[in-house]
Amino acid sequence: MFSGHYLEVDAPSRLVLTQVYERMADAGEAVVTVIFEESQGTTRLTLHQLFPSREALEGALANGMEAGMRVTLDQLDTLAASMR
């Protein structure tokens, strides 16, 4: 489970938000920046996560964050493809 709040919404091109992984809430908030760029009829999504410390990043990786993000982005890709 995650929580957080939006810091910036610049539709349709940019979102900035905080993210707290509840199982590791004591590690602090990550700041997530998402950029959407359209080019020749497709949209490129760039996602950047800034963790509050190296320990928070290492904890997230140790808890499967990378694999979970891959599953999430694969699902998003499938959804986007179904909407074409």
N, C-alpha and C positions, 0 to 999 in steps of 0.2 A: 504494500500500500504506500502511495506517495501523497504528499501534500505540498502546498506552496502557494505562491500568488504571482500574478502578472506584474511586471515592472514596466513593461513597454509593449504596446500593441500598435504596430504601424501596418495596418492591413493594406494590401494583401501581401506585403513583402517581408515583414520582420516581426518576431515575437521574442521577448526576453522575459524569463520567469525564474522564480526560485523553485527548488525541488528538494524535498526532504524525504529520504527513504525511512519510513517509520521504524523499521527494525534496527536502524542505525541512527536514530534521531540525534543522539549525542555527538555525532560526527559533524553536525552543522548542515547548512544549506549549500547546495550547489547552485550556481547561476547558469541557466541554460539559454543559449541564443539560437534561434531557428531562423534561417533566411531562406526565402523562396525566390528563385530567379527563373523567369521564363525566357526560353530561347528556342526559336523555331518550332513552336507548338508543344514543347515539353517543359516541364518544371523541374528544376534542380533544387533539391532540399539539402541545405548544409546545416548541420547541428553541431554546436560546440558546447561542451560542459566544462565549467570551471569549478573545481572542487575547493573547499576551504583549506585543505591541507593535503600533503602527499599521503598521509595516513588515511584520510577519508577516501581518496582515490583508490588506494591499495585495498581498503576494506570493501569498497564497492566491487572492484574486480574480483576479489576473493569470494564474494557472495553471488557471483554469476551475472553481474550487470551487463557485461559484454554480450553474453549469449542471449540474455533477455532482450537486449536492444536489437540484436539481429533478428530475433523472432518478430518483434514489434514492427521493424521496418519491412520485413518480408510481408507481413500482413497488410501493411499500408500499401506496398507495391501492388499486391493482389487486388486490393480494394480499388486503387486508382486505375488499374488496368480494366477492371470490370465496368468502370464508368465512362470509358471511351466510346 
